[in-house]
C-alpha cells in the first residue's frame, strides 16, 4: 500500500474550497448561455416558419 501524502492532502484542503465555487459558477454561466442560445435558435426557427406560412 502506498504511503499517505500529507502535502497533497493539504493542497487539496486549501484549493478545493477555492476551486469548487469557481467551477459551480462557471458551470451555471455556461448552462445559462447554452439556454439563451437554444431559445434564440428556437425563436429564429419559429419566426422563419411563421413567415413562410403567411403567403
Backbone as CSV, one residue per row, in Angstrom:
resi,resn,N_x,N_y,N_z,CA_x,CA_y,CA_z,C_x,C_y,C_z
1,UNK,0.841,-1.179,0.000,0.000,0.000,0.000,0.888,1.246,0.000
2,UNK,0.444,2.279,-0.722,1.245,3.484,-0.827,1.168,4.329,0.433
3,UNK,2.223,5.110,0.634,2.282,5.994,1.790,1.348,7.195,1.580
4,UNK,0.685,7.610,2.630,-0.224,8.751,2.553,0.585,10.034,2.360
5,UNK,0.237,10.808,1.336,0.961,12.026,1.009,0.288,13.209,1.730
6,UNK,0.898,13.670,2.806,0.309,14.743,3.613,0.295,16.076,2.874
7,UNK,1.322,16.351,2.094,1.351,17.638,1.387,0.259,17.702,0.328
8,UNK,0.011,16.581,-0.354,-1.061,16.580,-1.362,-2.414,16.762,-0.688
9,UNK,-2.617,16.134,0.455,-3.874,16.314,1.184,-4.033,17.763,1.630
10,UNK,-2.954,18.381,2.072,-3.010,19.787,2.474,-3.343,20.682,1.287
11,UNK,-2.745,20.398,0.140,-3.062,21.189,-1.063,-4.531,21.071,-1.431
12,UNK,-5.073,19.847,-1.363,-6.483,19.663,-1.668,-7.368,20.396,-0.664
13,UNK,-6.984,20.377,0.592,-7.778,21.067,1.618,-7.748,22.572,1.424
14,UNK,-6.661,23.095,0.872,-6.564,24.539,0.629,-7.272,24.930,-0.656
15,UNK,-7.019,24.168,-1.741,-7.507,24.587,-3.049,-8.927,24.155,-3.359
16,UNK,-9.414,23.093,-2.773,-10.770,22.652,-3.072,-11.829,23.700,-2.715
17,UNK,-11.756,24.359,-1.550,-12.755,25.403,-1.281,-12.660,26.593,-2.244
18,UNK,-11.514,26.765,-2.874,-11.384,27.839,-3.867,-11.877,27.393,-5.237
19,UNK,-11.571,26.158,-5.625,-11.910,25.678,-6.957,-13.380,25.301,-7.098
20,UNK,-13.951,24.724,-6.087,-15.327,24.236,-6.185,-16.330,25.352,-6.493
21,UNK,-16.316,26.480,-5.780,-17.270,27.545,-6.134,-17.029,28.118,-7.531
22,UNK,-15.770,28.208,-7.931,-15.466,28.724,-9.270,-16.035,27.783,-10.326
23,UNK,-15.883,26.489,-10.128,-16.416,25.512,-11.076,-17.944,25.566,-11.116
24,UNK,-18.560,25.716,-9.965,-20.024,25.792,-9.907,-20.515,27.041,-10.633
25,UNK,-19.859,28.171,-10.400,-20.271,29.428,-11.035,-20.102,29.346,-12.544
26,UNK,-18.945,28.867,-13.012,-18.734,28.778,-14.453,-19.662,27.756,-15.092
27,UNK,-19.973,26.680,-14.401,-20.930,25.716,-14.923,-22.326,26.316,-15.056
28,UNK,-22.725,27.101,-14.067,-24.035,27.757,-14.124,-24.071,28.783,-15.254
29,UNK,-22.996,29.547,-15.414,-22.942,30.532,-16.500,-22.981,29.855,-17.861
30,UNK,-22.267,28.752,-18.005,-22.283,28.023,-19.271,-23.678,27.474,-19.559
31,UNK,-24.345,26.973,-18.536,-25.704,26.473,-18.710,-26.677,27.567,-19.117
32,UNK,-26.552,28.740,-18.486,-27.421,29.867,-18.861,-27.148,30.318,-20.293
33,UNK,-25.860,30.377,-20.671,-25.505,30.786,-22.027,-26.079,29.802,-23.042
34,UNK,-25.941,28.508,-22.783,-26.481,27.498,-23.701,-27.999,27.579,-23.798
35,UNK,-28.666,27.872,-22.693,-30.119,28.007,-22.710,-30.538,29.206,-23.551
36,UNK,-29.825,30.326,-23.414,-30.152,31.520,-24.201,-29.928,31.254,-25.686
37,UNK,-28.848,30.560,-26.012,-28.579,30.238,-27.418,-29.689,29.356,-27.982
38,UNK,-30.122,28.357,-27.205,-31.212,27.486,-27.677,-32.504,28.267,-27.855
39,UNK,-32.792,29.197,-26.931,-34.014,29.997,-27.036,-33.961,30.878,-28.277
40,UNK,-32.809,31.497,-28.539,-32.667,32.352,-29.723,-32.828,31.534,-31.003
41,UNK,-32.231,30.342,-31.037,-32.385,29.480,-32.212,-33.838,29.076,-32.414
42,UNK,-34.540,28.757,-31.327,-35.941,28.368,-31.437,-36.800,29.533,-31.900
43,UNK,-36.544,30.737,-31.387,-37.288,31.924,-31.818,-37.053,32.161,-33.307
44,UNK,-35.790,32.062,-33.731,-35.468,32.258,-35.138,-36.181,31.229,-36.007
45,UNK,-36.196,29.979,-35.581,-36.883,28.929,-36.334,-38.383,29.185,-36.384
46,UNK,-38.970,29.572,-35.268,-40.410,29.853,-35.233,-40.760,31.032,-36.131
47,UNK,-39.924,32.059,-36.141,-40.213,33.214,-36.992,-40.093,32.849,-38.468
48,UNK,-39.121,32.000,-38.824,-38.987,31.559,-40.213,-40.185,30.726,-40.631
49,UNK,-40.646,29.853,-39.776,-41.811,29.016,-40.092,-43.043,29.886,-40.241
50,UNK,-43.195,30.873,-39.346,-44.354,31.756,-39.405,-44.300,32.623,-40.659
51,UNK,-43.145,33.117,-41.047,-43.008,33.949,-42.244,-43.319,33.126,-43.491
52,UNK,-42.916,31.881,-43.528,-43.171,31.035,-44.690,-44.623,30.617,-44.787
53,UNK,-45.342,30.554,-43.699,-46.721,30.102,-43.724,-47.695,31.242,-44.039
54,UNK,-47.243,32.491,-44.060,-48.133,33.622,-44.289,-48.524,33.774,-45.758
55,UNK,-47.706,33.313,-46.695,-48.050,33.562,-48.100,-48.695,32.387,-48.752
